[in-house]
Amino acid sequence: MPRETSADPRRRLPSVDQALQRPELRALADRHGRPAVREALRGALDERRGPASASSLEPPAAASVEAGLAELVGDVSSRLERAARPSLQRVINATGVVVHTNLGRAPLAPSAAERVAEIARGYTNLEYDLARGERGSRDTHADRRLSALLGVEGAIVVNNGAAAVLLAVNTLAEGREVLVSRGELVEIGGSFRIPDVLKKGGARLREVGTTNRTRLADYRAAHSAETALILKVHPSNFRVVGFTEETPLAELAAFAREAGLPLLEDQGSGALDRLPGALAGEETARRALDGGVDVVAFSGDKLLGGPQAGILAGRRAPVEAMRRNPLYRALRVDKMTLAALDATLLEHEAGRASERVPVLRMLHASHEQLAARASALRATLAQAVPGLRVSLLEGESAVGGGAAPTVGLPTVTLAIEPGPRGADAFAARMRAGSPPVVARVDEGRVIVDLRTVSPEEEPLLVAVLEHASAE
C-alpha cells in the first residue's frame, strides 16, 4: 500500500471534530442535534475521500479550501433536511383512480381530519363513562351511529377489512367448515387470499359450485354436520361474465336460516348509499342486510370515505360473540380511527356525504364539471408555463378499491406533451415535486385527471408542472 505523504489530498479534508467547530455546523447542531450533524458530516466526508485521493497532489489555494468547506456545509445541510423529511407524505392524486390503495385510499373529510387533530391533542373518554364516572367501552363510540345508519342490532370496528373477515371466521367457525362459492375465492390485495384468511381464522374451506355457476343446490349438497358458516364474498377487482349463475341472496339467506347457519357477507367496498349514474348497481351494506345477511363486513376507507377500518354489523348474537373473542383486542382500532369514523358517519347521517366526503364528492362530479375545470386549468397553464403543450382528452376515471371494476366514469383529462425528456422522466419530475404529484402515462403523454384533484390543490399542481417543465 503506498505511503500517504503530507501532500495526500485526503489530508486537505477536515476531520469530523474539526469541521464541527465551524459556526455554520454549530448552528446546524443547535437545530438538528449534534449526533445527527455528526452522522451527516461523516457521510459527506466519506463521499469526498475517494475523489480526493485521485486528485492532484498540488497544494490547494486558500480560496479553494474555503470554497470546499462551504460546499461541505451545504452538503451536510441538505443531508439533514432529507433525513428530517417525513417518509409518509401527502401527495396529489392525478390518476383518476378515486379509491387508490397505493395512495392511501379515501382522503378524510375536513370535519373528520379536524376531529382527529382535536382528539390526538389530549386525553379522551376512550374507555371512560363520563356519566357514571367509571370504566367504559371504546365500542360505544361507533356502535350507536353505525347501528342507526344500517338498521342493525350491533356493530364492531377492527383495523381493516381483512381483519373483519378473520375475526368473524374465527368466532363463528373455528375448527369447522365454511361454505364459499368457487367464484368468490378471490385475492383481496397484497396476495391476501380468502382461503388464507379462512385458514388463519382456524376454519376449513369447503368450496361450493364452480367458478362461473353456483346454485342453491350446490350449497345444499355441500352442507354437513361440520358446516358452521356460509360466507359470501364481493368479487373484488373483477367480474365473471358470460355463462354465469349466482345464487340470489334471498334464497341463500333462507337456506342459511333453514340450516341454522350464520350468513356472513364480505361486502368490501362499504357503500352506505346508492351511487350516481353507472355506479347505481354497486351493492350497499344496507341492501345486503335487508337481503337477510346476518353480518356484513366492509372497509371504512373505501366508498364509506372514512379511515382505514373493518366494520362488522348485523344481528346482536354474532356481533357480541365477536366482541367477546380475545382476538378482537389485537384487532381493535385506536382513538384517532374512532374519531375519524364517527365524524365521517355523522356526514352520512346528516345527508351531507355527497358534498363533504371527498370520495363521494369525486364520484358525483359530472363530466360537464370536470370538462369546465380542465379547460380553465389548461388556460391557467398556458399563462404560467407557456412552453408546456397541453390538450384536452376525453377519458375514463376508475372507482378503485375493488368496487365497480367494469365501470368507467366519463371524464376530461389534461394530456401533457413531455418534450424531449419523455413521459416517464416528466412524470418522475412531477413525483419529485412539492407536494409530489402522481399522474398516469399513456401513449407517450402524461395524463392528469382532475376528478381526483381537489380545486384547492390546483395551484399546487400548476407549480409542480411549472417545475417539472423547467430545463
N, C-alpha and C positions, 0 to 999 in steps of 0.2 A: 504494500500500500504506500503511495507517495506521501512523503512527509509534508504537512502543511507548513507553509512559510508565513512570515508576518504579512506578506503581501497577498495571502489567500483571501479572495474576495468575500468568503463567508465570514471573515473576521470584521468586515465592514458592518455587518448586521448587528444591531444591539442585542444584548441578552434580554430575556423577559423582564428581569428586575430593573435593568437599565431603562428599558422602554417605558416601564410603569412610572418612572419619575417624571415623564413629560406631562406638562399641565393638561394637555388635551386628553390624555389617557386617564389622568387622575379624575378629571371631570366625568369621563365615561364610567369610571369605577363608582363614583358617587351616585350615578343614575342607575346603573345596572348591577352593581355589586362587584367587588374585586375578584371573586372566583370566576364569574362569567367573563370579565375582561381578560383575566389571565388565560383562560381557555381559548378565547377568540384570538388573542395575541400569539399564543403558542402555535395555533393553526396557521396564522398568517406568516409567521416567521419560517415555519417548516416548509411552507409552499415556496418561499423565496430562496431557501438554501440550495435547492437543486439548480435552478437557473444561475444563481450567483457563482457556483463553483465552476461553471463553464464559461464565465465571462472573462473579460480582460483582467490581467493582473496589475494593470496600471493603477496607481493610487487615484481615487476619485477626487474631484474638486469638492470644496466645502459646500458649494451651492447644490451639487449633485447629491451629496449626502443628505442635506436638509430636505431636498425635494423627495428623496426616497423615504425619509422618515414621515413626511406629510402624507405620502401615498399610503404608507403602512397604517397610519392613524385612520385614514379614510377607509381602508380595507377592514380594520377592526370594527369601526363604527357600523359598516354595512353588515358584517357578520353578526353583530349584536342585534341589529334591527331585524334581520332574518330570523334569528333564534327566538326573539321575543314575539314574533308574529304568531297568532294562534293558528294551529293546524286546521281547525274547523272554521271555515269562513262562509260568510253569506255570499251567494252568487246570484247573478241574474240568469234566469232560465229562459232562453230564447228559442228553445227547441220546439215548442208547441205541444209537448207531452205534459199534460196537466198534472197527473199524479206520477211524478218521475221518481222512481225508487232510488236511483243513484244520486239524486239531488235532494233527498230528504222527504220525498212525498209531499204531504199537504203543508203549505205555509199557514201559520196561525192567523186567525182574525185579530185585528188590533186589540179588541177587547180581551181576547184570550192572552195575548202577549203581555198586556198591561197587568192582567190578573196574576200571571206567573211572576212577573217582576215584583209585584206587591207582596205576594206570599213568600218569595225567596228571601226578602229582606229581613224577616224577623221570625219570631215564634208564631205558631198557629195552633188551632184546636184540632189538629190532625186526628188524634186519638184521645180527645178530651171532650166530655159532655159539659158544656158551659152551664146549662140549666141545672143539672144535678150536682155539678162540682166534683165529678169523679171520672174515672177512665171511661172512654167511649170507644167507638169503632170507626176506622177510616172508611169503611164501606158505605156509611151513610151519606158521604159527600157526593156519590154518584148514583146510588141506588134509586133515590126518590125521583130525580128528574128523568133518568133512563126508563124507569118503570112507567111513569106517566106518559112519556112520549111514545113508547112502544105498546102500552096497554098490557103489561105483563105483571106477574106477581113478584118478580125479583130480578136483580141484575148484579153482576160481579165484574170487576175490571182487573185484568192482568197486563203484563208488559208488551205483548204483541199478539197478532192473530194466531201464530203457530202455538204460542203458549196457551191460548184459549182452548184450542183443539186438544192439546196434550193434557191439560187439566181435566177436561171433560171426559176424555177417553179413560184416563187413569182412574177417575172417580166412578164412572158408570160401567166400566168393562174390564177392569184389571183382572188378568188371568182367564179371560173368556174371549169369545169371538165377537167381532164387529163386522156387520154386513156392509159392503161397499160395492157399488156398480163398477165394473171394469173400466167403463168410460169416464169414471171420475177419479181414477188413481193418478192424480196429477202431481207435477212438481210445482211447488208454490214459490219458487225463487231461491237463489243461492244453493241449488242442489238439495233443497229440503223437500222431501217427498212424503206424500200421505202414508205410504206403507212404513216409512221410517218413523213417522210421528206415532203411528199405532204401536209399533214395536217398542219405542221408548216409553210409551204410556203403559206398557205391560199387557197389552191386549194382542189377540191373534187376528190377523186379517182373513176374512172369508170373502173371496171375490164372487160377484154376482153378475150373471148375464154375460154379454160380450162388449167389446169396445164401442160398437155403434148401436146396439139394441139391447135394452134391458127392460123386461116386462115384469109386472107384478108376480106372475107365476114363477119367475126366477128367484125372487125374494122368498116366496113360499117354499120353494124347493131347497133353498139354502138354509132355511131356519131349522134350528135344532135346539136341544136342551142346553147346548153350550153357547147359544147366542145371547148376548147381553145388550146389544145396542145396534141400531141402524144409523149409519152416517151417510148423509147426502152432501156432496161437495160441489161448490161452484167451480165450473171448468175454467180456472184462471188462465188468461192469456191465449186461449184457443177456443175454437168451436169445431165440433164434429158435424159435418153437413152431408146431405145426400140421403142415402138409405139408412135412416136413423129412427130410433124409437126410444122414448124415455117414459118411465112410469109417472103418471100425473101425481103431483104432490098430495092431493086429497086422498087418492087411493092408497098411496104409501102410508099416509098418516093413519088411515082407517085400519090398515093391516097391522101397523105398529100397536095401536090400541087393542086390537083383537088378540095379538100375540103377547100383550103385556110388556112390550119393549119401549124404551125411550127412543125418540127420533130426534137426532141432532143434525142440524144443517150448518155447514161451514159456508156462510153466505159471502164471506170475503170482503166485498167492496164497501159495505157499510152504508149504503144509500138509505136515508130515512124517508125521503120524499121522492115523488116521481120527477124524473129529469126531463128537460125540454127536447122537443123535436125527435130526431132519430134515436135518442137515448131513452125514450119513454118506456121501452120494453125492458130496460135494466131492472133486475129484481131488487125489491126493497126488503129490509129486515121485517117490516110490519107485514108484508104480503106473506112471507114465509111463516110467520107466527099465526096469522089469520088462516093459513092453509092447514094448520094442525101440527106444526112442528113443536116439540116440547121445549127445545132450547135452540136458539140461533146464536152462532158465533160470527163476529165480524171485526174488522180493523177500525181503529179510531182515526187513523191518519190517511184514509183514502177518501171515499166520497162523503163521509161524515164531515171531513175538513178540520179535524182536531189533531191532538198529539198522538204519537205512537202509543197504541194501546190495543189490547184484545178484549172485546166485550162479549160477555155471555149473558143472555137474557131469556127468560121464559118462565116455566112453572116453578113454584116455590120449592117443591121437594128436591128436584135435581140441582137447582141453584144453591140451596142450603147445604146439600151434600158436598158440592164443590167448595163451598166456603169453609167447611169443616176439614177438608183434606189438608194434611200437613204440607203437601206440595204447594198449596196456594201461597203460603208465606214466602216461599222462594220466588214466586212469580208475580207477586203483587206490585203495584205501582207506587211512586213516591208522591209527595205533596204537590210538586210542580205539575206533574201529569194530571193529577186530580183537579188542580186549579184550572188548567187549560181546558180539560174536558168539560168541566162544569160551565165555564164561560161559553164554550162552543155550543153546548146543548141549550144554553139559555137563548142564544141567537136562533136556534131552530124552534124552540118553544115560543118565542115571540114572533115567529113568522118573518124574520129578517135575514135568514141564512143565505138566500139567493143574492142578496145585496152586500152582506157584510162578511161572509165566509169566503175567502179568496178562491178556493177550488170551485165552489158553486157559482161564484160570480164569473169566473173564467168560462165555465161550461155553458152559462146562459148568454155569454157575449154573442151577438149576431154577426153574420157575415158583413152586413152593412156597417156596423160599428167598427169592426176590425179593418174594413176597407178604408173608412174615413181616417182612422188613426194611422194606418200605413201610409196613406197619401200625404198626410200632414207631416209625418216624420221624414218621409223622403224629401219634402221641401225644406225641412229644417237641416237635413244633412247636406243638401245642395249648397246652403249658405255656410254651414260650419266646416264642411270638408269638401270643398269644391272639386277636388280631384277624384273623389270617390264615385264610381259608376254604380248606381242603384236603380233597379227596375222593380215594378210590382208584379207579383206572380201569384196566380190562383193556386191554392194548395189545400191540404187537409191537416188539421190538428188531431191528436190522439188523446183519449181519456187517460190511458196508462193504468198502472197498478192492478192489472188483472181484470179490469172492467171493460165491457163492450169492445172486445178485441177486433171485431169485424166492422165497427162503426167509425167512419172518419167524419170529423167536424169541419165543414167548409170554412176556409179562412183565406186571407190575402196576406202574403208574406213579402218581405223585402229580400230580393235576390242581389247579392253584392258581388261584383266582379273583383277578384282579389288582386289583379295585377300580376307582374312577373314572378312574384314570390310563390304564387299558387294558393289554392283554397285552404289546404291543410296548414300551411305556415301562417296564413292570415287568421284562421280560427285559433291557432295556438297563441298568437299575439293577443287575441281577444280574451282567451282564458288567463293570460298573464296580466290582464288589466286590473284596475282597482275601482270597483269590485270586478272579479272575474266574470266574464260573460260566456255562457255555453250555448253554442248555436249548432245547426246541422250543416253538413257539407254534402252537396248533391250536384252531380254533373259539372264539377269544376267551379261551382259558386257556393258562397256562404249564405245560408238561408236563415233569416230571422223571422220568427213568428211571434207577433205581438200578443197573441192570446194569453201567453204565459208571462208577459212582461207587464207589470202594472204601470199606469200612467205616471205615477210618481218616480218610477225607475227610468223613464225615457231620457231625461237629461244625463243621467249616469251612462246610459247606453251610448248616447251621442259622444260623450267624452272618451269612452273606451274605443269607439270606432275611429275617432279622430287620432288617438294614439296608435292604434293598430295600422292606420294608413300612413303614418309618418315614415319618412325614409330613414 
